[in-house]
Amino acid sequence: MEKRPYNISDAWCASFASWLWEKAGYKVNWTNKNYVPSIWSDAKRMGLAANAANAQPGDMIIFDWQGDGNPDHVGIVESVNGNSITTIEGNSSDAIRRNNYRVGTSSLVGVVKPPPAGTQAQNVAV
């Protein structure tokens, strides 16, 4: 893989999604922007987590491929059309890909909503 800002020499879906949000102007203080479980845990603490049925363009969407309760992939929602969610994902078969999922698919954990415009979401310990 050629050198990109999100190339961390490891699984890079979270790094890619975080980089896209940064480019879009979303300022979030993740504990680890390169690790999906950290992003999901932080999002829940910050009040940014929502059900995947509430997905909207620009949201991060969280996946649990193994179904073990530990999220392991993230993408960005590109569009929602009825029960179909189209995503842009980094590290999807080691590439940037557009994928489609049906709302209610068991691997969809939830979505992370962007922070309100002009604010910075802080990771506050509870």
Secondary structure, DSSP 8 states (H G I E B T S, - for coil): ----TT--SS--HHHHHHHHHHHTT-EE--S-TT-HHHHHHHHHHHT-EE-GGG--TT-EEEE-TT-SS---EEEEEEEEETTEEEEEETTSSSS-EEEEEETT-TTEEEEE----TT-EE-----
